[in-house]
Amino acid sequence: MNTGGKVFNKSSILVPLTAIILGLITGAIVMLAGGYDPILAYSSLFGKLFEQPYDRAEAVRAITPLIFTGLAIAFAFRTGLFNIGAEGQFVMGMTGATIIGVSIDGLPWIIHAPLAVIVGAVFGGLWAAIAGWLKAARGVNEVISGIMLNWIALFLANFLMARFFVMPNQQKTETVPGSASMAIGWLSELMDNARVHWGTLVAVICVVVFFIILWKTKLGYELRAVGHNPDAAHYAGMNVNRTLMKSMFISGVFAGLGGAFEILGVFGYQTVMAGLPGYGFDGIAVALLGGNTPIGVLLGAVLFGGLSYGSAGMSFGAEVPPEIVRIVIGSVVFFVAAHGIVKFLLKPFMARRADKRKEAA
């Protein structure tokens, strides 16, 4: 696929695949060192993922928010920004969806549910735009402002929920009515009451939207140009500050959508949270695994979410601590980040392939 620059190539596929294999091997070595059976552990992990309809559906449910936050991080990366604030944008998406979900009643589903999703997405986008404005107007590094905004989002969400929405003597809000729910009831029944929702479909659509925006539109060209060289983009007549804010807003919309669907499709209510949910930080690893490409993010989320959900199978089936899975994921991320090591290991193989092609020619 060539759209003015190669988005996908053989190296971008081969290097992550090799990194995954090396990560699994590293995890196996760690398990052997700890006295665990890696073959039994990995078979238990994949059994947890694929044996029961409930587990298959719940694995997809665990993967879905990672697609949203991975896209948020990758979109910002592609435009020269590091949106470490996706965690706070995810929380604001939850908050916006909850406010609309529990405050309004009597609307038909076709209006209420999309409205709650849109408000959650806008909350996430506007929260990200704050970091974009600080960078554009005041030169504040988006990493610093993003980290601060994560915690502000958590405490602001908790204040709003505790002050206006939680039920008496409880730490959670009322359940959103059916008119705002994004759960798929009939499919949930087929999957043994797993928490399946429309957010999974929207996440896949967002993968396509990501690609179209960045590589098929004038806006995407400007975003990538500013990210590549803001000074050259400025001399070309582009409004760099406005473009930075647009980039952060779109990135925040992706994260906000993830938070909205987590409320409307999974839990149905929001609690006073003791800490950040973690999806935004995991999205950084997903974006890195996916090489900041939309399809790569989708596959990275499947890997990351699948390993995380399947860790329960390793615990019950092989008595392996769930932390081992984090070691596997960390090893995969390490080998992807240190792609020079992977390319060095692949160099003899690639050289032999090149020689064979020359002989065939």
GUNUGU-118459 format. One line per 8 residues: for each residue x, y, z of N, C-alpha, C, O. Coordinates in steps of 0.2 Angstrom, whole numbers. Each point is the difference from the previous one (the first is absolute). Layout:
! GUNUGU-118459
X:Y:Z:X:Y:Z:X:Y:Z:X:Y:Z | ... .
This chain:
! GUNUGU-118459
4:-6:0:-4:6:0:4:6:0:4:1:5 | -4:3:-10:4:6:-1:-4:6:0:-4:1:-5 | 4:4:9:-4:6:0:5:6:1:-1:4:5 | 5:-4:-9:5:6:1:6:-2:5:4:4:1 | -4:-10:1:5:-2:5:-2:-7:2:-6:-1:1 | 10:-4:0:-1:-7:1:-3:0:8:4:1:4 | -10:-2:-3:-3:-1:6:2:-7:3:1:-1:6 | -2:-4:-11:1:-7:2:6:-3:-4:0:1:-6 .
4:-5:8:5:-3:-4:2:-7:4:-2:-1:5 | 6:-3:-8:2:-6:2:4:0:7:-1:-4:5 | 5:9:-4:4:1:6:-5:2:6:1:-2:5 | -6:6:-7:-5:2:6:-4:-6:2:-2:1:6 | 2:-6:-10:-4:-6:2:5:-5:3:-2:-3:6 | 8:2:-9:4:-5:3:3:1:6:1:-4:4 | 1:11:-3:4:2:7:-5:-1:6:2:-3:4 | -8:5:-5:-5:-1:6:-1:-8:1:0:-2:6 .
-1:-2:-11:-1:-7:1:6:-3:3:-1:-4:5 | 7:6:-7:6:-3:3:0:2:7:2:-4:5 | -4:11:-3:1:2:7:-5:-4:4:1:-1:6 | -7:-1:-9:-5:-4:4:3:-6:2:-1:-3:5 | 4:-1:-10:3:-6:1:5:0:5:1:-4:5 | 4:9:-5:5:1:5:-3:2:7:3:-3:5 | -8:6:-5:-4:2:6:-2:-7:3:0:-1:6 | -3:-3:-10:-3:-6:3:5:-5:2:0:-3:5 .
6:3:-9:6:-4:3:2:3:6:2:-4:5 | -1:10:-4:2:3:6:-4:-2:6:2:-1:5 | -9:2:-6:-4:-2:5:0:-8:2:0:-1:6 | 2:-3:-11:1:-7:1:6:-1:4:0:-4:5 | 5:8:-6:6:-1:4:-1:2:7:3:-3:5 | -7:9:-4:-1:2:7:-4:-5:3:1:-1:6 | -6:-2:-9:-4:-5:3:4:-6:2:-1:-3:6 | 5:1:-10:5:-6:1:4:2:7:1:-5:4 .
2:11:-4:4:2:5:-4:0:7:2:-1:5 | -9:2:-6:-4:0:6:-3:-7:2:-4:0:5 | 6:-5:-9:-3:-6:1:-7:-2:-3:-3:-5:3 | 1:9:-8:-6:-1:-3:1:-3:-7:5:0:-3 | -11:-4:1:0:-3:-6:-2:5:-6:-6:1:0 | 10:2:-4:-2:5:-5:-5:-3:-5:-4:3:-2 | 5:-10:0:-5:-2:-5:-7:-1:3:-5:2:-3 | 5:-4:9:-7:-1:4:-3:8:1:-6:1:-1 .
11:3:2:-3:7:2:-2:3:-7:-6:3:1 | 9:-3:-6:-2:3:-6:-7:-4:-3:-4:3:-3 | 4:-10:4:-6:-3:-2:-6:2:4:-5:0:-3 | 6:1:9:-5:2:5:-2:7:-2:-6:2:0 | 11:3:-2:-2:6:-2:-5:0:-6:-5:4:0 | 7:-7:-5:-4:-1:-6:-6:-3:1:-5:1:-4 | 5:-6:8:-6:-3:2:-5:4:3:-6:0:-1 | 8:5:5:-4:5:4:-3:4:-6:-6:3:1 .
10:-1:-6:-3:4:-5:-5:-3:-5:-4:4:-2 | 5:-10:1:-4:-3:-6:-5:-6:2:-4:-1:-5 | 4:-1:11:-4:-6:1:-7:1:1:-4:-3:-3 | 2:8:7:-7:2:1:-2:6:-3:4:5:-1 | -10:-5:-2:-3:6:-3:0:6:5:2:6:-3 | -3:-7:9:1:6:5:6:3:0:1:6:0 | 5:-10:0:6:3:1:2:3:-7:4:5:0 | -6:-8:-6:2:3:-6:-3:7:0:3:5:-2 .
-9:-4:4:-4:6:0:3:5:5:1:6:-2 | 1:-8:8:3:4:5:7:2:-2:2:6:1 | 2:-10:-5:6:2:-3:0:6:-5:4:4:1 | -9:-5:-5:-2:6:-5:-2:6:4:2:6:-2 | -5:-7:8:-2:6:4:6:3:3:0:6:0 | 5:-10:2:6:3:3:4:3:-5:4:5:1 | -4:-7:-8:4:3:-5:-3:7:-2:4:4:-2 | -10:-4:2:-3:6:-3:2:7:3:2:4:-4 .
-1:-3:10:2:7:2:7:1:-2:2:6:0 | 2:-12:0:7:1:-2:1:3:-8:4:3:-1 | -9:-5:-3:0:2:-7:-1:8:0:3:3:-3 | -8:-1:7:-1:7:1:6:4:2:2:5:-3 | 1:-7:9:5:4:3:7:-1:-5:4:5:0 | -4:-11:-3:6:-1:-4:0:5:-6:5:3:-2 | -11:-2:-1:-1:4:-6:1:7:3:3:4:-4 | -5:-2:10:1:7:2:7:1:0:3:6:-2 .
1:-10:5:7:1:1:4:0:-7:4:4:-1 | -6:-9:-3:3:0:-7:-2:6:-4:5:2:-4 | -11:0:4:-2:6:-4:5:6:2:2:4:-4 | -1:-3:11:4:6:2:7:-1:-2:3:4:-2 | 0:-11:3:6:-1:-2:1:2:-8:6:3:-2 | -10:-5:-2:0:1:-7:0:8:-2:3:2:-5 | -5:2:10:0:7:-1:5:3:4:0:7:1 | 5:-10:1:6:3:4:-2:1:7:4:4:3 .
-9:-7:0:-2:2:7:0:-7:4:-1:-5:-2 | 3:6:9:-1:-6:4:-6:1:5:1:4:5 | -6:-7:-7:-6:1:4:0:-5:6:-4:-5:0 | 8:7:5:0:-5:6:-6:1:5:-1:-3:5 | -3:8:-7:-7:2:3:-6:-4:-2:-5:2:2 | 6:-7:-6:-6:-4:-2:-3:-3:6:-6:-1:0 | 9:0:6:-3:-3:6:-5:5:2:-6:-2:2 | 8:8:-1:-5:5:2:-6:1:-5:-6:1:2 .
8:-1:-8:-6:0:-5:-4:-5:0:-6:0:-1 | 8:-6:2:-4:-6:1:-5:1:6:-6:-2:0 | 9:5:6:-4:1:5:-6:5:-1:-5:0:2 | 7:5:-6:-5:6:-1:-5:-3:-5:-6:2:0 | 8:-7:-4:-5:-3:-5:-5:-4:4:-6:0:-1 | 8:-3:7:-4:-4:4:-5:5:4:-6:-1:0 | 9:7:2:-4:5:3:-5:3:-4:-6:0:2 | 8:2:-8:-5:3:-4:-6:-5:-2:-6:2:0 .
8:-8:-1:-6:-5:-2:-4:-2:6:-6:0:-1 | 9:0:7:-4:-1:6:-5:6:1:-6:-1:2 | 9:7:-2:-5:6:1:-6:0:-5:-6:0:3 | 7:-2:-9:-6:0:-5:-4:-6:2:-6:0:-1 | 10:-6:2:-4:-6:1:-5:0:6:-5:-2:-1 | 7:5:7:-4:-1:6:-4:7:1:-5:0:3 | 7:5:-7:-4:7:1:-6:0:-4:-5:4:2 | 5:-7:-8:-6:0:-4:-3:-6:-1:3:-6:0 .
-10:6:0:-4:-6:0:-6:2:-5:-2:5:0 | -1:-10:-3:-5:1:-4:1:0:-7:-5:1:-4 | 11:0:2:2:0:-7:0:-6:-3:2:-5:3 | -3:4:-10:1:-6:-3:7:-2:-1:4:4:0 | -3:-11:0:7:-2:-1:4:3:-5:6:1:0 | -9:0:-6:3:2:-6:3:7:1:4:2:-4 | -7:2:9:3:7:2:4:0:6:6:2:0 | -8:-6:5:3:1:7:7:-4:0:5:3:2 .
-4:-9:-5:6:-3:0:5:3:-4:6:1:2 | -7:1:-9:5:4:-3:2:6:3:5:2:-1 | -10:2:4:1:6:3:5:-1:6:5:4:0 | -6:-9:4:5:-1:5:7:-2:-2:5:2:2 | -5:-6:-8:7:-2:-3:3:7:-3:6:1:2 | -10:3:-5:3:6:-3:3:5:5:5:3:0 | -9:-2:6:2:4:5:6:-3:3:5:4:2 | -4:-10:-1:6:-3:3:6:1:-4:5:2:2 .
-6:-3:-9:5:1:-4:3:8:0:5:1:-1 | -10:3:1:1:7:0:4:2:6:5:4:0 | -7:-7:6:3:2:6:8:-2:0:4:3:2 | -3:-9:-5:7:-3:-1:4:5:-5:5:1:2 | -9:1:-7:4:4:-5:1:7:3:6:3:-1 | -10:0:5:1:7:3:5:-1:5:4:5:1 | -4:-10:3:6:-1:5:7:-1:-3:4:3:2 | -4:-6:-8:6:0:-3:2:6:-3:6:2:-1 .
-11:2:-2:1:6:-3:3:5:5:4:5:-2 | -5:-6:9:3:5:5:8:-1:-1:4:5:0 | -2:-11:0:8:-1:-1:2:3:-7:6:2:0 | -10:-3:-5:2:3:-6:0:7:0:5:3:-3 | -9:0:6:0:8:1:6:2:4:3:5:-2 | -2:-8:8:6:2:4:6:-1:-4:5:4:1 | -4:-9:-5:6:0:-4:0:5:-6:5:3:-1 | -10:-2:-2:-1:5:-6:1:7:3:4:4:-3 .
-7:-2:8:-1:7:3:6:1:5:2:6:0 | 0:-10:4:5:1:5:6:-4:-1:5:1:4 | -4:-6:-8:6:-4:-1:1:-5:5:5:-2:1 | -11:0:3:1:-5:5:0:-7:-3:-4:-1:-5 | 9:-3:7:1:-6:-3:-6:-5:1:-3:0:6 | 0:-3:-11:-6:-4:1:0:-6:4:-5:-2:3 | 11:0:-1:1:-6:4:-1:3:7:-3:-4:4 | 6:10:-2:-1:2:7:-7:2:1:-3:-2:5 .
0:6:-10:-7:2:1:-5:-7:0:-5:0:4 | 7:-4:-8:-4:-6:0:0:-4:6:-6:-3:2 | 11:2:1:1:-4:7:-4:4:5:-4:-3:4 | 4:10:-4:-3:3:5:-8:0:-1:-4:-1:4 | 2:1:-11:-7:0:-1:-3:-7:1:-6:-1:1 | 10:-4:-1:-2:-7:2:-3:0:7:-6:-2:1 | 10:5:4:-2:0:7:-6:5:1:-5:-1:4 | 5:7:-8:-5:4:1:-7:-3:-2:-5:1:3 .
6:-5:-9:-6:-3:-2:-3:-5:5:-6:0:1 | 10:-4:2:-2:-5:5:-4:4:6:-5:-2:1 | 9:7:1:-3:3:6:-7:4:-2:-4:1:4 | 4:2:-10:-6:4:-2:-5:-5:-1:-6:2:2 | 7:-8:-5:-5:-5:-1:-3:-2:6:-6:-1:1 | 10:-1:4:-2:-2:7:-4:5:3:-5:-1:4 | 7:8:-4:-4:5:3:-7:1:-3:-5:0:4 | 5:0:-11:-7:0:-3:-4:-6:2:-6:1:1 .
9:-7:-1:-4:-6:1:-3:1:8:-6:-2:1 | 11:3:3:-2:0:7:-5:6:2:-4:-1:5 | 5:6:-8:-4:6:2:-7:0:-3:-5:2:3 | 4:-5:-9:-6:1:-4:-3:-7:-2:-6:0:-1 | 9:-5:1:-2:-6:-4:0:-7:4:-4:-4:-1 | 8:3:6:0:-6:4:-6:-1:4:-3:5:2 | 1:-11:-1:-6:-1:4:2:0:7:5:-1:2 | -10:3:2:1:1:8:4:-6:3:-2:-6:-1 .
7:7:5:3:-5:3:4:-5:-4:1:-6:2 | 0:8:-9:3:-5:-4:6:4:-4:0:6:1 | 4:-10:-4:6:3:-4:-1:0:-8:5:0:-3 | -11:-1:1:-2:-1:-7:-6:4:-2:-4:1:5 | 3:0:-11:-6:4:-2:-5:-5:-2:1:-6:1 | -7:8:-2:-5:-4:-3:2:-3:-6:4:2:-4 | -7:-8:2:1:-3:-6:-3:4:-6:-6:2:1 | 9:-1:-6:-3:3:-6:-6:-3:-3:1:-7:0 .
-6:10:-2:-6:-3:-2:2:-4:-7:5:1:-3 | -10:-5:2:1:-4:-7:0:4:-6:3:-1:-5 | -6:7:6:0:5:-6:7:3:-2:2:2:-5 | 3:-3:10:7:2:-1:5:-5:0:6:1:-1 | -8:-7:2:4:-6:0:3:-2:-7:-4:0:-5 | 10:-1:5:3:-2:-7:2:-8:0:3:-2:-4 | -6:-1:9:1:-8:1:-4:-3:-6:-5:3:-2 | 7:-9:0:-4:-4:-5:-3:-6:3:3:-5:1 .
-9:6:2:-3:-5:4:-1:-6:-3:2:-5:3 | -4:4:-9:-1:-6:-4:6:-4:-1:1:-6:1 | 5:10:-2:6:-4:-1:3:-2:7:4:-5:0 | -5:9:5:2:-1:6:-3:-7:3:4:-4:3 | -10:3:-5:-3:-6:2:3:-6:-3:1:-6:2 | 0:7:-9:4:-6:-4:7:-1:3:2:-6:-1 | 1:11:4:7:-1:3:0:-1:7:4:2:4 | -10:-5:-1:0:-2:7:1:6:4:3:1:5 .
-7:5:-7:0:6:4:6:4:1:2:3:4 | 3:-4:-10:6:4:0:-2:7:-2:-5:2:-2 | 9:3:4:-1:7:0:2:2:-7:5:4:-1 | -9:-5:-4:2:2:-7:-4:6:-1:-6:1:2 | 9:4:-6:-4:6:-2:2:3:-7:5:-3:-3 | -8:8:1:1:3:-6:6:3:-1:2:2:-5 | 2:0:11:6:3:-1:5:-4:-4:5:3:-3 | -5:-9:3:5:-4:-4:-1:1:-7:5:1:-3 .
-11:0:1:-1:2:-7:2:7:-2:4:1:-5 | -5:3:10:2:7:-1:8:1:0:3:4:-4 | 0:-8:8:7:0:0:3:-2:-6:5:3:-3 | -8:-9:0:3:-2:-7:-1:6:-5:4:1:-5 | -10:2:5:-1:6:-4:5:5:1:2:4:-5 | 0:-2:11:4:5:1:7:-2:-3:4:5:-1 | -2:-11:1:6:-2:-3:0:2:-8:5:3:-2 | -11:-3:-1:0:2:-7:0:8:0:3:2:-5 .
-7:1:10:0:7:0:7:3:1:2:5:-3 | 2:-8:7:7:2:1:4:0:-6:3:5:-2 | -4:-10:-2:4:0:-6:-3:5:-5:4:3:-3 | -10:-3:2:-3:5:-5:2:7:2:2:4:-4 | -2:-2:11:1:7:2:8:2:-2:1:5:-3 | 3:-10:5:7:2:-1:3:-1:-7:4:4:-2 | -7:-9:-2:3:-1:-6:-4:2:-6:2:-1:-6 | -8:3:7:-5:1:-6:-3:7:1:-4:1:-5 .
6:3:9:-3:7:1:5:5:0:6:-1:2 | -8:7:-4:5:6:1:2:1:7:5:2:1 | -10:-3:4:1:1:7:6:-4:2:4:1:4 | -5:-8:-6:5:-5:2:7:2:-3:5:-1:3 | -4:4:-9:6:2:-3:3:6:4:6:0:2 | -10:4:0:2:6:5:3:-3:6:5:2:3 | -9:-6:0:2:-3:7:6:-4:-1:5:1:5 | -4:-5:-10:7:-3:0:5:5:-2:6:-1:2 .
-7:6:-6:5:5:-2:2:3:6:6:1:1 | -10:2:3:2:3:7:3:-4:4:5:2:3 | -7:-9:-2:4:-4:4:7:-2:-2:4:-1:4 | -3:1:-11:6:-1:-3:5:6:1:6:-1:2 | -8:7:-4:4:5:1:-4:7:0:-3:2:-5 | 1:0:12:-4:5:1:2:7:-4:-4:4:-2 | 11:-3:2:2:6:-3:-1:0:-7:-2:5:-3 | 3:-10:-1:-1:-1:-7:-8:1:-1:-2:3:-5 .
-2:-6:9:-7:1:-1:-2:7:1:-5:2:-3 | 8:1:8:-2:7:1:2:5:-6:-4:4:-2 | 10:-5:-1:2:3:-6:-4:-2:-6:-1:4:-5 | -2:-9:5:-5:-2:-5:-7:2:0:-4:-1:-4 | 3:5:10:-6:4:1:-5:-4:4:-6:2:1 | 8:-7:2:-5:-4:5:0:3:7:5:3:2 | -10:-3:1:-1:3:7:2:-6:5:-4:-4:1 | 10:5:1:3:-6:4:-4:0:7:-1:-6:2 .
0:11:1:-3:0:7:-7:-3:-1:-2:-4:4 | -2:6:-9:-7:-3:-1:1:-7:-1:-5:-4:2 | 9:2:-6:1:-7:-2:2:-4:6:-3:-6:0 | 7:8:4:2:-4:6:-6:-1:4:-1:-5:3 | -4:10:-2:-6:-1:4:-5:-5:-3:-3:-4:3 | 3:5:-10:-4:-5:-4:2:-7:1:-4:-5:1 | 11:4:-1:3:-7:1:-2:-2:7:-2:-6:1 | 3:10:4:-2:-3:7:-7:-1:1:-2:-5:3 .
-2:9:-6:-7:-1:1:-3:-6:-3:-3:-4:3 | 6:2:-9:-2:-6:-4:3:-6:4:-4:-5:1 | 10:6:2:3:-6:4:-5:-1:6:-1:-6:2 | -1:12:1:-4:-1:6:-7:-3:-1:-2:-3:4 | 0:4:-10:-7:-3:-2:1:-7:0:-5:-4:3 | 10:1:-6:1:-7:1:0:-3:7:-4:-5:1 | 8:8:3:0:-2:7:-7:1:4:-2:-4:3 | -1:10:-5:-6:1:3:-6:-5:-2:-4:-2:4 .
5:0:-10:-5:-6:-2:1:-6:4:-5:-3:2 | 11:1:-1:2:-6:4:-3:1:7:-3:-5:2 | 3:11:1:-3:1:7:-7:-1:0:-4:-2:4 | 1:5:-10:-8:0:0:-2:-7:-1:-5:-1:4 | 8:-3:-8:-3:-6:-1:1:-5:6:-3:-5:1 | 9:7:3:1:-4:6:-6:1:5:-2:-5:4 | -1:11:-4:-5:1:5:-7:-3:-3:-4:-3:3 | 3:5:-10:-7:-1:-3:0:-8:-2:-6:-2:0 .
11:-1:-1:0:-7:-3:2:-5:5:-2:-6:-1 | 7:8:6:2:-5:4:-3:0:7:-3:-5:3 | 4:10:1:-2:1:7:-7:3:1:-3:-3:4 | 2:8:-8:-7:3:1:-1:5:5:-5:3:1 | 11:-2:3:0:5:5:7:2:1:5:-3:-2 | -4:9:6:7:2:1:1:0:7:-5:2:4 | 11:-3:-1:1:0:7:5:5:2:3:4:-5 | -2:-2:11:5:4:2:6:-4:0:1:-4:5 .
4:6:-9:5:-5:-2:6:2:5:2:6:2 | 1:-12:0:6:1:5:6:2:-4:5:2:3 | -5:-4:-10:6:2:-4:-2:0:-7:-5:-1:-2 | 10:2:-2:-1:1:-7:-1:-7:-3:3:-5:2 | -7:4:-7:-2:-7:-2:6:-4:-4:0:-6:0 | 5:10:-3:6:-3:-3:-1:-1:-7:5:-2:-3 | -10:3:-1:-1:-2:-7:4:5:-4:3:-2:-5 | -2:8:7:3:5:-3:8:-1:0:3:1:-6 .
-1:-4:11:8:-1:1:1:-7:-5:5:0:-3 | -10:-5:4:1:-6:-4:0:2:-8:3:-3:-4 | -7:8:3:-1:2:-7:7:2:-3:1:0:-6 | 4:3:10:6:2:-2:4:-7:-3:3:1:-5 | -3:-6:9:3:-6:-2:-4:-3:-6:4:-3:-5 | -10:4:4:-4:-3:-6:2:4:-6:2:-3:-5 | -1:10:6:2:4:-6:7:-2:-2:2:0:-6 | 2:-1:11:7:-2:-2:1:-7:-3:3:0:-5 .
-7:-4:7:-1:-7:-3:-2:0:-7:2:-3:-5 | -7:8:4:-3:1:-7:4:4:-4:-2:2:-6 | 8:1:8:3:4:-5:-3:7:-1:1:3:-5 | -6:-1:9:-4:6:-1:-4:0:-7:-1:5:-3 | -1:-11:1:-4:-1:-6:-7:-3:2:0:-3:5 | -5:5:-8:-7:-2:2:-1:-8:1:-2:-2:5 | 4:-1:-11:0:-8:1:5:-2:5:-2:-5:3 | 7:8:-2:5:-3:5:-3:1:7:1:-4:4 .
-4:10:-3:-3:1:6:-6:-5:2:0:-3:5 | -4:1:-10:-5:-5:1:4:-7:2:-3:-3:4 | 8:1:-8:3:-6:2:4:0:6:0:-5:4 | 3:11:-2:3:1:6:-5:-1:6:2:-3:5 | -8:6:-6:-5:0:5:-2:-7:1:-1:-3:6 | 0:-1:-11:-2:-7:0:5:-4:4:-1:-4:5 | 8:5:-6:5:-3:3:0:2:8:0:-5:4 | 0:11:-3:1:3:7:-6:-2:4:0:-3:6 .
-6:4:-9:-6:-2:4:-1:-7:1:-2:-2:5 | 4:-2:-10:-1:-7:0:5:-3:5:-3:-5:4 | 9:7:-4:4:-2:6:-2:2:7:1:-4:4 | -3:10:-4:-3:2:7:-6:-4:2:0:-2:6 | -4:1:-10:-6:-4:2:1:-7:1:-2:-3:5 | 7:0:-9:1:-7:0:5:-2:6:1:-6:2 | 1:11:2:5:-1:5:-4:-4:6:3:-3:4 | -9:4:-4:-4:-4:5:0:-7:-1:0:-4:4 .
0:2:-11:1:-7:-1:7:-3:2:0:-5:2 | 5:9:-3:7:-2:3:0:-1:7:3:-4:3 | -7:9:1:0:-1:7:-4:-6:2:3:-4:5 | -8:2:-8:-4:-5:2:2:-7:-3:0:-5:4 | 2:5:-10:2:-6:-3:7:-2:1:2:-6:0 | 3:11:2:7:-2:1:3:3:6:6:-1:1 | -11:5:3:3:3:6:5:5:-1:4:1:4 | -4:2:-10:5:5:-2:-3:7:3:-5:2:-2 .
9:2:5:-2:7:2:-2:4:-6:4:0:-5 | -9:4:5:-2:4:-5:6:5:-2:0:3:-6 | 4:-1:11:6:4:-2:4:-3:-5:4:4:-4 | -4:-10:3:4:-3:-5:-2:2:-7:4:2:-5 | -11:-1:4:-2:3:-6:2:7:-1:2:2:-6 | -1:2:11:2:6:-1:8:0:-2:2:5:-4 | 1:-10:6:7:-1:-2:0:-1:-7:5:3:-4 | -9:-8:1:0:-1:-7:-2:6:-4:3:2:-5 .
-8:2:7:-2:6:-3:6:5:0:1:3:-5 | 2:-2:11:5:4:0:6:-2:-4:3:5:-3 | -2:-11:2:6:-3:-4:-2:2:-7:4:2:-4 | -10:-3:2:-2:1:-7:1:8:-2:2:2:-5 | -5:2:10:1:7:-1:7:2:-1:2:4:-4 | 2:-7:9:8:2:0:3:-2:-7:3:4:-3 | -5:-10:0:3:-2:-6:-3:4:-6:4:1:-5 | -10:1:5:-2:5:-5:3:7:1:2:2:-5 .
-1:0:11:3:7:1:8:-1:-2:2:5:-4 | 1:-10:5:7:-1:-1:0:-4:-7:3:-6:0 | -6:9:-5:-1:-4:-6:7:-1:-4:1:-4:-4 | 4:8:6:7:-1:-2:2:-7:2:4:-4:-4 | -5:1:10:1:-7:2:-3:-5:-5:3:-4:-2 | -10:5:1:-3:-4:-4:2:0:-7:1:-6:-3 | 1:12:0:2:0:-7:7:-4:0:2:-3:-5 | 2:4:10:7:-3:0:-1:-8:0:4:-3:-3 .
-9:1:7:-1:-8:0:-3:-2:-7:1:-6:-2 | -5:10:-1:-3:-2:-6:5:1:-6:-2:-2:-6 | 7:6:7:5:2:-6:2:-6:-4:0:0:-6 | 3:-6:10:2:-5:-4:-6:-3:-4:1:-2:-6 | -7:1:8:-5:-3:-3:-2:5:-6:-1:-3:-6 | 1:9:7:-2:5:-6:5:0:-5:-1:0:-6 | 8:-1:8:5:-1:-5:0:-6:-4:1:1:-6 | -3:-6:9:-1:-6:-4:-6:0:-5:1:-2:-6 .
-6:5:8:-6:2:-5:2:4:-5:-2:-1:-6 | 6:6:7:3:5:-5:4:-4:-5:0:1:-6 | 5:-6:8:4:-3:-4:-4:-5:-4:1:-1:-6 | -6:-2:8:-5:-5:-4:-3:4:-5:-1:-2:-6 | -1:8:7:-4:4:-5:5:2:-5:-2:0:-6 | 8:2:8:5:1:-5:2:-6:-5:1:1:-6 | -1:-7:9:2:-6:-4:-6:-1:-4:1:-2:-6 | -7:3:8:-6:-1:-4:0:5:-6:-3:-2:-5 .
5:8:6:0:5:-5:5:-2:-5:1:4:-5 .
